Amino acid sequence: DRVDDALNATRAAVEEGIVAGGGVALLRASANIKATGVNADQAAGINIVRRALQAPARQIAANAGAEAS
């Protein structure tokens, strides 16, 4: 069963492409947000989204005992 699951996962990754784990895709997306907002409310919302995208990687780092900031 495990071998079949691994083979199926590998086939799917080859056929459909893969996304790096550990929140890397989200972290990269947060770094590419170039918007600044035209007022303080929009800027705050953009920062909320940016921090939310970083949250999984921060949590993984914290769980590993690393500084997550």
N, CA, C and O atoms as a Maestro MAE file, in Angstrom:
{
 s_m_m2io_version
 :::
 2.0.0
}

f_m_ct {
 s_m_title
 :::
 protein
 m_atom[276] {
  # First column is atom index #
  i_m_mmod_type
  r_m_x_coord
  r_m_y_coord
  r_m_z_coord
  i_m_residue_number
  s_m_chain_name
  s_m_pdb_residue_name
  s_m_pdb_atom_name
  i_m_atomic_number
  :::
  1 25 0.817 -1.208 0.000 1 A "ASP " " N  " 7
  2 3 0.000 0.000 0.000 1 A "ASP " " CA " 6
  3 2 0.858 1.268 0.000 1 A "ASP " " C  " 6
  4 15 0.614 2.192 -0.776 1 A "ASP " " O  " 8
  5 25 1.859 1.302 0.875 2 A "ARG " " N  " 7
  6 3 2.716 2.489 0.947 2 A "ARG " " CA " 6
  7 2 3.495 2.697 -0.345 2 A "ARG " " C  " 6
  8 15 3.661 3.827 -0.805 2 A "ARG " " O  " 8
  9 25 3.964 1.612 -0.920 3 A "VAL " " N  " 7
  10 3 4.710 1.714 -2.174 3 A "VAL " " CA " 6
  11 2 3.796 2.225 -3.275 3 A "VAL " " C  " 6
  12 15 4.187 3.096 -4.053 3 A "VAL " " O  " 8
  13 25 2.588 1.692 -3.347 4 A "ASP " " N  " 7
  14 3 1.629 2.160 -4.354 4 A "ASP " " CA " 6
  15 2 1.300 3.632 -4.152 4 A "ASP " " C  " 6
  16 15 1.225 4.387 -5.122 4 A "ASP " " O  " 8
  17 25 1.103 4.045 -2.911 5 A "ASP " " N  " 7
  18 3 0.823 5.456 -2.621 5 A "ASP " " CA " 6
  19 2 1.984 6.341 -3.061 5 A "ASP " " C  " 6
  20 15 1.774 7.396 -3.659 5 A "ASP " " O  " 8
  21 25 3.203 5.912 -2.766 6 A "ALA " " N  " 7
  22 3 4.382 6.691 -3.154 6 A "ALA " " CA " 6
  23 2 4.503 6.784 -4.668 6 A "ALA " " C  " 6
  24 15 4.803 7.849 -5.207 6 A "ALA " " O  " 8
  25 25 4.269 5.673 -5.351 7 A "LEU " " N  " 7
  26 3 4.329 5.690 -6.813 7 A "LEU " " CA " 6
  27 2 3.257 6.598 -7.403 7 A "LEU " " C  " 6
  28 15 3.528 7.357 -8.334 7 A "LEU " " O  " 8
  29 25 2.049 6.525 -6.871 8 A "ASN " " N  " 7
  30 3 0.970 7.385 -7.363 8 A "ASN " " CA " 6
  31 2 1.267 8.851 -7.100 8 A "ASN " " C  " 6
  32 15 0.994 9.698 -7.949 8 A "ASN " " O  " 8
  33 25 1.819 9.159 -5.945 9 A "ALA " " N  " 7
  34 3 2.169 10.545 -5.632 9 A "ALA " " CA " 6
  35 2 3.264 11.046 -6.561 9 A "ALA " " C  " 6
  36 15 3.225 12.192 -7.008 9 A "ALA " " O  " 8
  37 25 4.234 10.199 -6.853 10 A "THR " " N  " 7
  38 3 5.315 10.578 -7.765 10 A "THR " " CA " 6
  39 2 4.785 10.799 -9.169 10 A "THR " " C  " 6
  40 15 5.159 11.766 -9.833 10 A "THR " " O  " 8
  41 25 3.917 9.912 -9.625 11 A "ARG " " N  " 7
  42 3 3.321 10.080 -10.956 11 A "ARG " " CA " 6
  43 2 2.535 11.386 -11.039 11 A "ARG " " C  " 6
  44 15 2.647 12.121 -12.020 11 A "ARG " " O  " 8
  45 25 1.745 11.671 -10.017 12 A "ALA " " N  " 7
  46 3 0.948 12.898 -10.008 12 A "ALA " " CA " 6
  47 2 1.846 14.126 -10.018 12 A "ALA " " C  " 6
  48 15 1.547 15.105 -10.703 12 A "ALA " " O  " 8
  49 25 2.937 14.087 -9.271 13 A "ALA " " N  " 7
  50 3 3.858 15.223 -9.233 13 A "ALA " " CA " 6
  51 2 4.498 15.452 -10.593 13 A "ALA " " C  " 6
  52 15 4.659 16.595 -11.022 13 A "ALA " " O  " 8
  53 25 4.859 14.377 -11.269 14 A "VAL " " N  " 7
  54 3 5.472 14.496 -12.588 14 A "VAL " " CA " 6
  55 2 4.462 15.027 -13.598 14 A "VAL " " C  " 6
  56 15 4.799 15.880 -14.419 14 A "VAL " " O  " 8
  57 25 3.237 14.535 -13.546 15 A "GLU " " N  " 7
  58 3 2.216 14.931 -14.516 15 A "GLU " " CA " 6
  59 2 1.682 16.333 -14.272 15 A "GLU " " C  " 6
  60 15 1.469 17.088 -15.221 15 A "GLU " " O  " 8
  61 25 1.463 16.689 -13.019 16 A "GLU " " N  " 7
  62 3 0.777 17.937 -12.699 16 A "GLU " " CA " 6
  63 2 1.692 19.015 -12.145 16 A "GLU " " C  " 6
  64 15 1.258 20.153 -11.966 16 A "GLU " " O  " 8
  65 25 2.930 18.689 -11.873 17 A "GLY " " N  " 7
  66 3 3.834 19.639 -11.245 17 A "GLY " " CA " 6
  67 2 3.694 19.564 -9.737 17 A "GLY " " C  " 6
  68 15 2.729 19.005 -9.216 17 A "GLY " " O  " 8
  69 25 4.657 20.129 -9.050 18 A "ILE " " N  " 7
  70 3 4.634 20.092 -7.592 18 A "ILE " " CA " 6
  71 2 4.823 21.493 -7.040 18 A "ILE " " C  " 6
  72 15 5.343 22.379 -7.717 18 A "ILE " " O  " 8
  73 25 4.400 21.675 -5.819 19 A "VAL " " N  " 7
  74 3 4.594 22.930 -5.097 19 A "VAL " " CA " 6
  75 2 5.456 22.596 -3.890 19 A "VAL " " C  " 6
  76 15 5.192 21.628 -3.178 19 A "VAL " " O  " 8
  77 25 6.483 23.398 -3.666 20 A "ALA " " N  " 7
  78 3 7.366 23.156 -2.520 20 A "ALA " " CA " 6
  79 2 6.565 23.148 -1.226 20 A "ALA " " C  " 6
  80 15 5.609 23.909 -1.074 20 A "ALA " " O  " 8
  81 25 6.953 22.292 -0.303 21 A "GLY " " N  " 7
  82 3 6.234 22.172 0.962 21 A "GLY " " CA " 6
  83 2 6.724 23.163 1.997 21 A "GLY " " C  " 6
  84 15 7.550 24.031 1.714 21 A "GLY " " O  " 8
  85 25 6.199 23.016 3.196 22 A "GLY " " N  " 7
  86 3 6.630 23.847 4.308 22 A "GLY " " CA " 6
  87 2 6.213 25.299 4.201 22 A "GLY " " C  " 6
  88 15 6.823 26.165 4.827 22 A "GLY " " O  " 8
  89 25 5.187 25.579 3.421 23 A "GLY " " N  " 7
  90 3 4.729 26.955 3.297 23 A "GLY " " CA " 6
  91 2 5.590 27.811 2.382 23 A "GLY " " C  " 6
  92 15 5.423 29.030 2.336 23 A "GLY " " O  " 8
  93 25 6.511 27.186 1.652 24 A "VAL " " N  " 7
  94 3 7.431 27.941 0.801 24 A "VAL " " CA " 6
  95 2 6.684 28.721 -0.276 24 A "VAL " " C  " 6
  96 15 7.008 29.881 -0.530 24 A "VAL " " O  " 8
  97 25 5.698 28.109 -0.907 25 A "ALA " " N  " 7
  98 3 4.951 28.805 -1.962 25 A "ALA " " CA " 6
  99 2 4.243 30.032 -1.395 25 A "ALA " " C  " 6
  100 15 4.222 31.087 -2.028 25 A "ALA " " O  " 8
  101 25 3.665 29.893 -0.205 26 A "LEU " " N  " 7
  102 3 2.988 31.030 0.417 26 A "LEU " " CA " 6
  103 2 3.985 32.111 0.809 26 A "LEU " " C  " 6
  104 15 3.709 33.299 0.645 26 A "LEU " " O  " 8
  105 25 5.140 31.708 1.325 27 A "LEU " " N  " 7
  106 3 6.176 32.662 1.712 27 A "LEU " " CA " 6
  107 2 6.665 33.438 0.497 27 A "LEU " " C  " 6
  108 15 6.858 34.652 0.568 27 A "LEU " " O  " 8
  109 25 6.862 32.750 -0.602 28 A "ARG " " N  " 7
  110 3 7.284 33.422 -1.841 28 A "ARG " " CA " 6
  111 2 6.195 34.362 -2.346 28 A "ARG " " C  " 6
  112 15 6.488 35.452 -2.836 28 A "ARG " " O  " 8
  113 25 4.947 33.942 -2.226 29 A "ALA " " N  " 7
  114 3 3.841 34.809 -2.647 29 A "ALA " " CA " 6
  115 2 3.812 36.078 -1.811 29 A "ALA " " C  " 6
  116 15 3.580 37.163 -2.344 29 A "ALA " " O  " 8
  117 25 4.044 35.957 -0.505 30 A "SER " " N  " 7
  118 3 4.022 37.140 0.362 30 A "SER " " CA " 6
  119 2 5.123 38.115 -0.021 30 A "SER " " C  " 6
  120 15 4.934 39.328 0.060 30 A "SER " " O  " 8
  121 25 6.269 37.596 -0.437 31 A "ALA " " N  " 7
  122 3 7.386 38.455 -0.828 31 A "ALA " " CA " 6
  123 2 7.111 39.178 -2.142 31 A "ALA " " C  " 6
  124 15 7.748 40.189 -2.439 31 A "ALA " " O  " 8
  125 25 6.171 38.668 -2.926 32 A "ASN " " N  " 7
  126 3 5.875 39.267 -4.225 32 A "ASN " " CA " 6
  127 2 4.685 40.210 -4.209 32 A "ASN " " C  " 6
  128 15 4.276 40.707 -5.258 32 A "ASN " " O  " 8
  129 25 4.131 40.459 -3.048 33 A "ILE " " N  " 7
  130 3 3.041 41.434 -2.965 33 A "ILE " " CA " 6
  131 2 3.661 42.820 -3.018 33 A "ILE " " C  " 6
  132 15 4.353 43.234 -2.088 33 A "ILE " " O  " 8
  133 25 3.416 43.524 -4.092 34 A "LYS " " N  " 7
  134 3 4.005 44.847 -4.295 34 A "LYS " " CA " 6
  135 2 3.037 45.979 -3.951 34 A "LYS " " C  " 6
  136 15 3.441 47.139 -3.873 34 A "LYS " " O  " 8
  137 25 1.778 45.648 -3.746 35 A "ALA " " N  " 7
  138 3 0.768 46.667 -3.453 35 A "ALA " " CA " 6
  139 2 1.090 47.363 -2.139 35 A "ALA " " C  " 6
  140 15 1.621 46.747 -1.216 35 A "ALA " " O  " 8
  141 25 0.765 48.652 -2.060 36 A "THR " " N  " 7
  142 3 0.989 49.411 -0.832 36 A "THR " " CA " 6
  143 2 -0.303 49.987 -0.278 36 A "THR " " C  " 6
  144 15 -0.370 50.299 0.911 36 A "THR " " O  " 8
  145 25 -1.317 50.135 -1.093 37 A "GLY " " N  " 7
  146 3 -2.580 50.719 -0.646 37 A "GLY " " CA " 6
  147 2 -2.554 52.225 -0.805 37 A "GLY " " C  " 6
  148 15 -1.497 52.853 -0.749 37 A "GLY " " O  " 8
  149 25 -3.733 52.797 -1.005 38 A "VAL " " N  " 7
  150 3 -3.819 54.250 -1.187 38 A "VAL " " CA " 6
  151 2 -4.155 54.972 0.109 38 A "VAL " " C  " 6
  152 15 -4.121 56.201 0.170 38 A "VAL " " O  " 8
  153 25 -4.484 54.197 1.154 39 A "ASN " " N  " 7
  154 3 -4.750 54.804 2.455 39 A "ASN " " CA " 6
  155 2 -4.338 53.816 3.549 39 A "ASN " " C  " 6
  156 15 -3.939 52.687 3.267 39 A "ASN " " O  " 8
  157 25 -4.442 54.258 4.782 40 A "ALA " " N  " 7
  158 3 -3.991 53.437 5.911 40 A "ALA " " CA " 6
  159 2 -4.779 52.135 6.026 40 A "ALA " " C  " 6
  160 15 -4.211 51.099 6.369 40 A "ALA " " O  " 8
  161 25 -6.078 52.176 5.744 41 A "ASP " " N  " 7
  162 3 -6.892 50.962 5.838 41 A "ASP " " CA " 6
  163 2 -6.454 49.916 4.814 41 A "ASP " " C  " 6
  164 15 -6.335 48.735 5.138 41 A "ASP " " O  " 8
  165 25 -6.217 50.350 3.594 42 A "GLN " " N  " 7
  166 3 -5.763 49.418 2.564 42 A "GLN " " CA " 6
  167 2 -4.378 48.874 2.896 42 A "GLN " " C  " 6
  168 15 -4.120 47.684 2.718 42 A "GLN " " O  " 8
  169 25 -3.493 49.730 3.374 43 A "ALA " " N  " 7
  170 3 -2.148 49.287 3.751 43 A "ALA " " CA " 6
  171 2 -2.219 48.250 4.868 43 A "ALA " " C  " 6
  172 15 -1.478 47.267 4.855 43 A "ALA " " O  " 8
  173 25 -3.108 48.468 5.831 44 A "ALA " " N  " 7
  174 3 -3.273 47.508 6.928 44 A "ALA " " CA " 6
  175 2 -3.778 46.173 6.393 44 A "ALA " " C  " 6
  176 15 -3.298 45.118 6.808 44 A "ALA " " O  " 8
  177 25 -4.736 46.208 5.482 45 A "GLY " " N  " 7
  178 3 -5.261 44.978 4.893 45 A "GLY " " CA " 6
  179 2 -4.202 44.218 4.117 45 A "GLY " " C  " 6
  180 15 -4.128 42.992 4.200 45 A "GLY " " O  " 8
  181 25 -3.392 44.928 3.373 46 A "ILE " " N  " 7
  182 3 -2.309 44.297 2.613 46 A "ILE " " CA " 6
  183 2 -1.312 43.641 3.560 46 A "ILE " " C  " 6
  184 15 -0.844 42.532 3.305 46 A "ILE " " O  " 8
  185 25 -0.989 44.326 4.650 47 A "ASN " " N  " 7
  186 3 -0.062 43.750 5.632 47 A "ASN " " CA " 6
  187 2 -0.658 42.528 6.316 47 A "ASN " " C  " 6
  188 15 0.063 41.580 6.629 47 A "ASN " " O  " 8
  189 25 -1.961 42.542 6.551 48 A "ILE " " N  " 7
  190 3 -2.628 41.369 7.142 48 A "ILE " " CA " 6
  191 2 -2.499 40.171 6.209 48 A "ILE " " C  " 6
  192 15 -2.174 39.069 6.650 48 A "ILE " " O  " 8
  193 25 -2.752 40.383 4.935 49 A "VAL " " N  " 7
  194 3 -2.631 39.292 3.960 49 A "VAL " " CA " 6
  195 2 -1.186 38.805 3.884 49 A "VAL " " C  " 6
  196 15 -0.930 37.601 3.862 49 A "VAL " " O  " 8
  197 25 -0.251 39.741 3.844 50 A "ARG " " N  " 7
  198 3 1.165 39.381 3.779 50 A "ARG " " CA " 6
  199 2 1.564 38.518 4.982 50 A "ARG " " C  " 6
  200 15 2.221 37.490 4.818 50 A "ARG " " O  " 8
  201 25 1.168 38.934 6.186 51 A "ARG " " N  " 7
  202 3 1.507 38.179 7.400 51 A "ARG " " CA " 6
  203 2 0.787 36.824 7.428 51 A "ARG " " C  " 6
  204 15 1.340 35.832 7.903 51 A "ARG " " O  " 8
  205 25 -0.437 36.791 6.920 52 A "ALA " " N  " 7
  206 3 -1.169 35.521 6.885 52 A "ALA " " CA " 6
  207 2 -0.472 34.518 5.964 52 A "ALA " " C  " 6
  208 15 -0.429 33.324 6.263 52 A "ALA " " O  " 8
  209 25 0.065 34.997 4.860 53 A "LEU " " N  " 7
  210 3 0.794 34.117 3.949 53 A "LEU " " CA " 6
  211 2 2.088 33.601 4.580 53 A "LEU " " C  " 6
  212 15 2.550 32.508 4.250 53 A "LEU " " O  " 8
  213 25 2.664 34.378 5.477 54 A "GLN " " N  " 7
  214 3 3.904 33.985 6.152 54 A "GLN " " CA " 6
  215 2 3.656 33.064 7.348 54 A "GLN " " C  " 6
  216 15 4.580 32.398 7.816 54 A "GLN " " O  " 8
  217 25 2.439 33.021 7.837 55 A "ALA " " N  " 7
  218 3 2.129 32.311 9.082 55 A "ALA " " CA " 6
  219 2 2.508 30.825 9.076 55 A "ALA " " C  " 6
  220 15 3.087 30.361 10.057 55 A "ALA " " O  " 8
  221 25 2.211 30.060 8.022 56 A "PRO " " N  " 7
  222 3 2.590 28.638 8.074 56 A "PRO " " CA " 6
  223 2 4.097 28.430 8.237 56 A "PRO " " C  " 6
  224 15 4.517 27.586 9.028 56 A "PRO " " O  " 8
  225 25 4.909 29.180 7.507 57 A "ALA " " N  " 7
  226 3 6.365 29.035 7.625 57 A "ALA " " CA " 6
  227 2 6.842 29.467 9.005 57 A "ALA " " C  " 6
  228 15 7.736 28.845 9.578 57 A "ALA " " O  " 8
  229 25 6.249 30.531 9.539 58 A "ARG " " N  " 7
  230 3 6.610 30.975 10.895 58 A "ARG " " CA " 6
  231 2 6.293 29.892 11.921 58 A "ARG " " C  " 6
  232 15 7.088 29.641 12.828 58 A "ARG " " O  " 8
  233 25 5.146 29.256 11.782 59 A "GLN " " N  " 7
  234 3 4.754 28.226 12.740 59 A "GLN " " CA " 6
  235 2 5.664 27.011 12.645 59 A "GLN " " C  " 6
  236 15 6.042 26.429 13.662 59 A "GLN " " O  " 8
  237 25 6.010 26.635 11.437 60 A "ILE " " N  " 7
  238 3 6.928 25.507 11.259 60 A "ILE " " CA " 6
  239 2 8.275 25.822 11.902 60 A "ILE " " C  " 6
  240 15 8.859 24.970 12.571 60 A "ILE " " O  " 8
  241 25 8.771 27.048 11.700 61 A "ALA " " N  " 7
  242 3 10.041 27.448 12.318 61 A "ALA " " CA " 6
  243 2 9.934 27.434 13.838 61 A "ALA " " C  " 6
  244 15 10.838 26.952 14.521 61 A "ALA " " O  " 8
  245 25 8.835 27.961 14.367 62 A "ALA " " N  " 7
  246 3 8.641 27.979 15.821 62 A "ALA " " CA " 6
  247 2 8.567 26.560 16.377 62 A "ALA " " C  " 6
  248 15 9.135 26.278 17.432 62 A "ALA " " O  " 8
  249 25 7.875 25.673 15.680 63 A "ASN " " N  " 7
  250 3 7.770 24.282 16.118 63 A "ASN " " CA " 6
  251 2 9.131 23.588 16.134 63 A "ASN " " C  " 6
  252 15 9.361 22.664 16.914 63 A "ASN " " O  " 8
  253 25 10.028 24.048 15.258 64 A "ALA " " N  " 7
  254 3 11.368 23.464 15.186 64 A "ALA " " CA " 6
  255 2 12.318 24.108 16.188 64 A "ALA " " C  " 6
  256 15 13.478 23.710 16.294 64 A "ALA " " O  " 8
  257 25 11.826 25.104 16.926 65 A "GLY " " N  " 7
  258 3 12.652 25.761 17.927 65 A "GLY " " CA " 6
  259 2 13.463 26.922 17.396 65 A "GLY " " C  " 6
  260 15 14.343 27.426 18.094 65 A "GLY " " O  " 8
  261 25 13.187 27.360 16.176 66 A "ALA " " N  " 7
  262 3 13.911 28.480 15.579 66 A "ALA " " CA " 6
  263 2 13.165 29.778 15.832 66 A "ALA " " C  " 6
  264 15 11.977 29.769 16.155 66 A "ALA " " O  " 8
  265 25 13.857 30.878 15.685 67 A "GLU " " N  " 7
  266 3 13.231 32.198 15.783 67 A "GLU " " CA " 6
  267 2 12.319 32.355 14.574 67 A "GLU " " C  " 6
  268 15 12.764 32.197 13.437 67 A "GLU " " O  " 8
  269 25 11.063 32.660 14.808 68 A "ALA " " N  " 7
  270 3 10.073 32.670 13.728 68 A "ALA " " CA " 6
  271 2 9.753 34.060 13.203 68 A "ALA " " C  " 6
  272 15 8.757 34.221 12.497 68 A "ALA " " O  " 8
  273 25 10.548 35.063 13.516 69 A "SER " " N  " 7
  274 3 10.211 36.420 13.057 69 A "SER " " CA " 6
  275 2 10.771 36.763 11.726 69 A "SER " " C  " 6
  276 15 10.558 37.871 11.234 69 A "SER " " O  " 8
  :::
 }
 m_bond[275] {
  # First column is bond index #
  i_m_from
  i_m_to
  i_m_order
  :::
  1 1 2 1
  2 2 3 1
  3 3 4 2
  4 3 5 1
  5 5 6 1
  6 6 7 1
  7 7 8 2
  8 7 9 1
  9 9 10 1
  10 10 11 1
  11 11 12 2
  12 11 13 1
  13 13 14 1
  14 14 15 1
  15 15 16 2
  16 15 17 1
  17 17 18 1
  18 18 19 1
  19 19 20 2
  20 19 21 1
  21 21 22 1
  22 22 23 1
  23 23 24 2
  24 23 25 1
  25 25 26 1
  26 26 27 1
  27 27 28 2
  28 27 29 1
  29 29 30 1
  30 30 31 1
  31 31 32 2
  32 31 33 1
  33 33 34 1
  34 34 35 1
  35 35 36 2
  36 35 37 1
  37 37 38 1
  38 38 39 1
  39 39 40 2
  40 39 41 1
  41 41 42 1
  42 42 43 1
  43 43 44 2
  44 43 45 1
  45 45 46 1
  46 46 47 1
  47 47 48 2
  48 47 49 1
  49 49 50 1
  50 50 51 1
  51 51 52 2
  52 51 53 1
  53 53 54 1
  54 54 55 1
  55 55 56 2
  56 55 57 1
  57 57 58 1
  58 58 59 1
  59 59 60 2
  60 59 61 1
  61 61 62 1
  62 62 63 1
  63 63 64 2
  64 63 65 1
  65 65 66 1
  66 66 67 1
  67 67 68 2
  68 67 69 1
  69 69 70 1
  70 70 71 1
  71 71 72 2
  72 71 73 1
  73 73 74 1
  74 74 75 1
  75 75 76 2
  76 75 77 1
  77 77 78 1
  78 78 79 1
  79 79 80 2
  80 79 81 1
  81 81 82 1
  82 82 83 1
  83 83 84 2
  84 83 85 1
  85 85 86 1
  86 86 87 1
  87 87 88 2
  88 87 89 1
  89 89 90 1
  90 90 91 1
  91 91 92 2
  92 91 93 1
  93 93 94 1
  94 94 95 1
  95 95 96 2
  96 95 97 1
  97 97 98 1
  98 98 99 1
  99 99 100 2
  100 99 101 1
  101 101 102 1
  102 102 103 1
  103 103 104 2
  104 103 105 1
  105 105 106 1
  106 106 107 1
  107 107 108 2
  108 107 109 1
  109 109 110 1
  110 110 111 1
  111 111 112 2
  112 111 113 1
  113 113 114 1
  114 114 115 1
  115 115 116 2
  116 115 117 1
  117 117 118 1
  118 118 119 1
  119 119 120 2
  120 119 121 1
  121 121 122 1
  122 122 123 1
  123 123 124 2
  124 123 125 1
  125 125 126 1
  126 126 127 1
  127 127 128 2
  128 127 129 1
  129 129 130 1
  130 130 131 1
  131 131 132 2
  132 131 133 1
  133 133 134 1
  134 134 135 1
  135 135 136 2
  136 135 137 1
  137 137 138 1
  138 138 139 1
  139 139 140 2
  140 139 141 1
  141 141 142 1
  142 142 143 1
  143 143 144 2
  144 143 145 1
  145 145 146 1
  146 146 147 1
  147 147 148 2
  148 147 149 1
  149 149 150 1
  150 150 151 1
  151 151 152 2
  152 151 153 1
  153 153 154 1
  154 154 155 1
  155 155 156 2
  156 155 157 1
  157 157 158 1
  158 158 159 1
  159 159 160 2
  160 159 161 1
  161 161 162 1
  162 162 163 1
  163 163 164 2
  164 163 165 1
  165 165 166 1
  166 166 167 1
  167 167 168 2
  168 167 169 1
  169 169 170 1
  170 170 171 1
  171 171 172 2
  172 171 173 1
  173 173 174 1
  174 174 175 1
  175 175 176 2
  176 175 177 1
  177 177 178 1
  178 178 179 1
  179 179 180 2
  180 179 181 1
  181 181 182 1
  182 182 183 1
  183 183 184 2
  184 183 185 1
  185 185 186 1
  186 186 187 1
  187 187 188 2
  188 187 189 1
  189 189 190 1
  190 190 191 1
  191 191 192 2
  192 191 193 1
  193 193 194 1
  194 194 195 1
  195 195 196 2
  196 195 197 1
  197 197 198 1
  198 198 199 1
  199 199 200 2
  200 199 201 1
  201 201 202 1
  202 202 203 1
  203 203 204 2
  204 203 205 1
  205 205 206 1
  206 206 207 1
  207 207 208 2
  208 207 209 1
  209 209 210 1
  210 210 211 1
  211 211 212 2
  212 211 213 1
  213 213 214 1
  214 214 215 1
  215 215 216 2
  216 215 217 1
  217 217 218 1
  218 218 219 1
  219 219 220 2
  220 219 221 1
  221 221 222 1
  222 222 223 1
  223 223 224 2
  224 223 225 1
  225 225 226 1
  226 226 227 1
  227 227 228 2
  228 227 229 1
  229 229 230 1
  230 230 231 1
  231 231 232 2
  232 231 233 1
  233 233 234 1
  234 234 235 1
  235 235 236 2
  236 235 237 1
  237 237 238 1
  238 238 239 1
  239 239 240 2
  240 239 241 1
  241 241 242 1
  242 242 243 1
  243 243 244 2
  244 243 245 1
  245 245 246 1
  246 246 247 1
  247 247 248 2
  248 247 249 1
  249 249 250 1
  250 250 251 1
  251 251 252 2
  252 251 253 1
  253 253 254 1
  254 254 255 1
  255 255 256 2
  256 255 257 1
  257 257 258 1
  258 258 259 1
  259 259 260 2
  260 259 261 1
  261 261 262 1
  262 262 263 1
  263 263 264 2
  264 263 265 1
  265 265 266 1
  266 266 267 1
  267 267 268 2
  268 267 269 1
  269 269 270 1
  270 270 271 1
  271 271 272 2
  272 271 273 1
  273 273 274 1
  274 274 275 1
  275 275 276 2
  :::
 }
}
